[in-house]
Amino acid sequence: MNLRQRAERRVDAKIEFQENLYKYIIVNVIIAIICLLFMKSFWLLFIVMFFWGFDVLDKFFKAYSIKDHREKMIENELSKMGE
């Protein structure tokens, strides 16, 4: 796999995470308003936040993995050593 394909895959993962996070926030705000106005209880909000939150965390770890950070640190050290 060439460098461009790796970069495209990383960018796609980051975009997917950001889109999922925005949807998560918007939907949870709407559910919170519905729960506040009509249900007087937030159990539905907590269930949605809990289970959908796992998906958001999964996408976060795929988009911003430790490997990427490690590679950046290695490249930074190699550039320092080369000078």
C-alpha positions as a printed Julia matrix, in Angstrom:
83×3 Matrix{Float64}:
   0.0    0.0    0.0
   1.42   3.34  -0.96
   1.59   6.46   1.15
  -1.35   8.19  -0.55
  -3.7    5.28   0.11
  -2.69   5.21   3.78
  -3.29   8.95   4.05
  -6.68   8.66   2.36
  -7.72   5.86   4.71
  -6.67   7.88   7.78
  -8.53  10.98   6.54
 -11.65   8.92   5.79
 -11.57   7.45   9.31
 -11.25  10.91  10.85
 -14.13  12.27   8.76
 -16.3    9.29   9.69
 -15.56   9.84  13.38
 -16.36  13.55  13.19
 -19.65  12.94  11.35
 -20.65  10.29  13.88
 -19.78  12.58  16.79
 -21.87  15.45  15.38
 -24.84  13.12  14.86
 -24.38  11.74  18.38
 -24.47  15.22  19.9
 -27.45  16.44  17.86
 -29.56  13.32  18.45
 -28.8   13.27  22.16
 -29.76  16.94  22.54
 -33.07  16.25  20.77
 -33.73  13.19  22.95
 -32.85  15.22  26.07
 -35.39  17.89  25.1
 -38.05  15.25  24.42
 -37.32  13.53  27.73
 -37.45  16.83  29.61
 -40.69  18.02  28.04
 -42.71  14.82  27.78
 -41.24  12.05  29.89
 -39.86  13.83  32.96
 -37.24  11.09  33.03
 -33.94  10.63  31.24
 -33.67   6.83  31.07
 -34.08   6.81  27.26
 -31.3    9.39  26.89
 -28.93   7.39  29.07
 -29.56   4.19  27.13
 -28.9    5.89  23.77
 -25.83   7.7   25.08
 -24.4    4.52  26.55
 -24.74   2.19  23.58
 -24.11   4.74  20.83
 -21.19   6.04  22.88
 -19.38   2.72  22.39
 -19.6    3.18  18.62
 -18.32   6.75  18.88
 -15.37   5.59  20.99
 -14.62   2.79  18.54
 -14.51   5.23  15.63
 -12.34   7.6   17.67
  -9.76   4.91  18.37
  -9.75   3.85  14.73
  -9.3    7.44  13.54
  -6.71   8.56  16.09
  -4.81   5.4   16.84
  -1.68   5.19  18.92
   0.18   3.81  15.9
  -0.29   7.11  14.06
   1.04   9.05  17.02
   3.97   6.64  17.35
   4.83   7.01  13.65
   4.82  10.8   13.97
   7.13  10.61  16.98
   9.51   8.28  15.13
   9.58  10.59  12.1
  10.23  13.55  14.38
  13.13  11.76  16.11
  14.6   10.66  12.76
  14.5   14.22  11.49
  16.24  15.44  14.66
  18.93  12.78  14.37
  19.52  13.57  10.71
  20.34  17.22  11.41
